[in-house]
Amino acid sequence: MDFLSMEFWSALLSIIIIDLVLAGDNAIVIGLAARNLPKHQQKQTIIWGTVGAIVIRALATMVVVWLLKIPGLLLVGGVLLVWIAYKLLIEEKGHEVEAGKNMWEAIRTIIIADALMGLDNVLAVAGASHGSFLLVILGLLISVPVVVWGSTIILKWVDRFPVIITIGAGVLAWTAAKMIVGEPFLATYFTNPIVKYGFEFFVIAGVLTAGMWKKGKMHKEVKAANG
């Protein structure tokens, strides 16, 4: 992918948005895991826990980028990403993370929790990168400050502007649609640009409509239950 092309920059922008909506939650895990440590150890724990988490995530993303080249897996990954986009819209996320009793235990907790919570981020970034390892690395470099310093800012933004989550879900759905239309054995079905872009629009609109409808229904049920 050409560094100066519009495709490169649109993919990078997609990765940045994905990191903003998916990595902020992981940042909370880091803070919670280190919360019971002495102040002088918290900074070290956050730094080393983040380094370990980023290394694991980098390796996992590289593996997923490679796996997505196997016939059929772009389709599977795209379908999974559609579900992740939908879940992002409807889930109220909790942060039940046990605090570490010492620095190394907290670091281990951060790395394990981030690896488990970061699966959606790995798949999304791998899909948005279109096989470009440069984009993967740039995406990770962007996610480091997001994970270490950005959690509070992101949470305030999301609370104040809930549309950020909707935009993020839309980007995830778009990435999923592009993965599906990029599947080699489905190429003949999407040779017509109208069909191709129509399908992408349909996936984005479908995810956003279904997610917002479900969210509205859940709020009505909670309101009715509370009398």
C-alpha positions in Angstrom: 0.0 0.0 0.0 1.5 3.4 -1.1 2.4 5.6 1.9 1.0 8.7 0.0 -2.3 7.0 -1.1 -5.7 8.0 0.2 -6.3 4.2 1.0 -3.2 4.3 3.4 -4.4 7.4 5.2 -8.0 6.3 5.4 -6.9 2.9 6.9 -4.7 4.7 9.4 -7.6 7.0 10.4 -9.7 3.9 10.9 -7.1 2.3 13.1 -6.8 5.5 15.2 -10.6 5.5 15.7 -10.6 1.8 16.5 -7.9 2.4 19.1 -9.8 5.3 20.7 -13.0 3.3 21.1 -11.5 -0.1 22.0 -8.2 0.7 23.8 -9.6 3.1 26.4 -11.3 0.3 28.2 -8.0 -1.6 28.5 -6.4 1.5 30.0 -8.9 1.2 32.9 -7.7 -2.3 33.5 -4.2 -1.0 33.9 -5.2 1.5 36.5 -7.4 -0.9 38.5 -4.6 -3.6 38.6 -2.1 -1.2 40.0 -4.5 0.7 42.4 -3.4 -1.0 45.6 0.3 -0.6 45.1 2.4 2.1 46.8 2.5 5.3 44.7 6.2 4.9 43.8 5.5 1.5 42.3 2.3 2.4 40.4 4.2 4.3 37.6 6.7 1.4 37.1 3.9 -1.1 37.1 1.9 0.8 34.5 4.9 1.3 32.3 6.1 -2.4 32.4 2.5 -3.7 32.3 1.8 -1.6 29.2 5.1 -2.6 27.5 4.3 -6.3 28.1 0.7 -5.8 26.9 1.8 -4.0 23.7 4.4 -6.7 22.9 1.8 -9.4 23.2 -0.7 -7.4 21.2 1.9 -6.7 18.5 2.7 -10.4 18.1 -1.0 -11.3 18.1 -1.8 -8.7 15.5 1.0 -9.9 13.2 -0.2 -13.4 13.5 -3.8 -12.4 12.7 -2.6 -10.3 9.7 -0.9 -13.5 8.4 -3.9 -15.7 9.2 -6.2 -13.4 7.3 -4.3 -14.3 4.1 -5.7 -17.9 4.4 -8.7 -18.3 2.1 -12.0 -17.9 3.9 -10.6 -16.3 7.1 -11.3 -12.7 5.8 -14.9 -13.7 5.6 -14.8 -15.2 9.1 -13.0 -12.2 10.5 -15.4 -9.8 8.9 -18.4 -11.6 10.4 -16.8 -11.6 13.8 -16.0 -7.9 13.5 -19.7 -7.2 12.6 -20.6 -8.9 15.9 -18.0 -6.9 17.8 -19.3 -3.6 16.3 -22.9 -4.6 17.4 -21.7 -5.5 20.9 -19.8 -2.2 21.3 -23.1 -0.4 20.8 -25.2 -2.4 23.2 -22.9 -3.4 26.0 -22.5 -1.6 29.3 -19.0 -2.5 30.2 -17.8 -3.2 33.7 -14.3 -3.3 35.1 -14.1 -6.0 37.7 -10.4 -6.5 37.8 -8.6 -7.8 40.9 -5.8 -5.4 42.1 -2.3 -6.9 42.3 -0.8 -7.5 45.8 2.7 -6.7 44.5 4.3 -5.1 41.5 4.9 -8.3 39.5 1.5 -9.7 40.2 -0.1 -6.4 39.0 2.1 -6.5 35.9 1.0 -10.1 35.2 -2.7 -9.1 35.7 -2.4 -6.2 33.3 -0.8 -8.4 30.6 -3.3 -11.2 30.9 -6.3 -8.9 31.1 -5.2 -6.8 28.2 -4.6 -10.0 26.1 -8.1 -11.2 26.8 -9.8 -7.8 26.4 -7.6 -6.9 23.4 -8.8 -9.6 21.0 -11.4 -7.3 19.5 -8.7 -4.6 19.0 -6.3 -7.1 17.4 -8.9 -8.3 14.9 -10.1 -4.8 14.1 -6.6 -3.4 13.6 -5.5 -6.4 11.5 -8.5 -6.0 9.3 -8.2 -2.3 8.9 -4.5 -2.6 8.0 -5.2 -4.6 4.8 -2.1 -6.7 5.4 0.3 -3.7 5.9 2.7 -4.4 8.8 3.6 -0.7 8.7 0.0 0.2 9.5 -0.1 -2.4 12.3 3.1 -0.8 13.9 1.7 2.7 13.4 -1.6 1.6 15.0 0.3 0.2 18.0 2.4 3.3 18.4 -0.7 5.3 18.5 -2.4 3.0 21.0 0.5 3.2 23.5 -0.2 6.8 24.6 -4.0 6.0 24.4 -3.6 3.1 26.8 -1.1 4.8 29.2 -2.5 8.4 29.4 -5.7 8.5 27.5 -8.2 6.5 29.6 -9.6 9.4 31.6 -9.9 11.7 28.6 -11.6 9.0 26.5 -14.1 8.1 29.2 -15.0 11.8 29.7 -15.4 12.2 25.9 -17.6 9.1 25.7 -19.8 10.2 28.6 -20.2 13.7 27.2 -20.4 12.7 23.5 -22.0 9.1 23.3 -21.9 9.6 19.5 -18.2 8.6 19.7 -19.2 5.0 20.4 -21.6 5.1 17.4 -18.9 6.4 15.1 -16.5 3.7 16.4 -19.1 1.0 15.8 -19.6 2.4 12.3 -15.9 2.3 11.5 -15.7 -1.3 12.8 -18.7 -2.3 10.7 -17.1 -0.6 7.6 -13.8 -2.5 8.3 -15.8 -5.7 8.6 -17.6 -5.1 5.3 -14.3 -4.3 3.6 -12.8 -7.6 4.9 -15.8 -9.5 3.5 -15.7 -7.9 0.1 -12.0 -8.4 0.1 -12.3 -12.2 0.5 -10.8 -13.7 -2.7 -13.4 -16.4 -3.3 -16.2 -13.8 -3.1 -14.5 -11.4 -5.5 -16.8 -12.3 -8.4 -19.8 -11.1 -6.4 -18.4 -7.7 -5.8 -16.9 -6.7 -9.2 -19.7 -4.2 -9.7 -18.9 -1.1 -7.6 -22.6 -0.4 -6.9 -22.9 -3.9 -5.4 -19.6 -3.6 -3.5 -20.3 -0.1 -1.9 -24.0 -0.9 -1.5 -23.0 -4.0 0.6 -20.6 -1.9 2.7 -23.4 0.7 3.3 -25.9 -2.1 4.1 -23.5 -3.6 6.7 -22.8 -0.3 8.4 -26.5 0.8 8.4 -27.6 -2.7 9.6 -25.2 -2.8 12.5 -26.0 0.8 13.6 -29.8 0.3 13.3 -29.8 -3.0 15.1 -27.5 -1.8 17.8 -29.4 1.4 18.5 -32.8 -0.4 18.4 -31.5 -3.0 20.9 -30.0 -0.3 23.2 -33.3 1.6 23.1 -35.2 -1.6 24.0 -32.9 -2.3 26.9 -33.3 1.2 28.3 -37.1 0.9 28.1 -37.0 -2.5 29.9 -34.8 -1.0 32.7 -37.1 2.0 33.0 -40.2 -0.2 33.2 -38.5 -2.5 35.8 -37.6 0.5 38.0 -41.2 1.7 37.8 
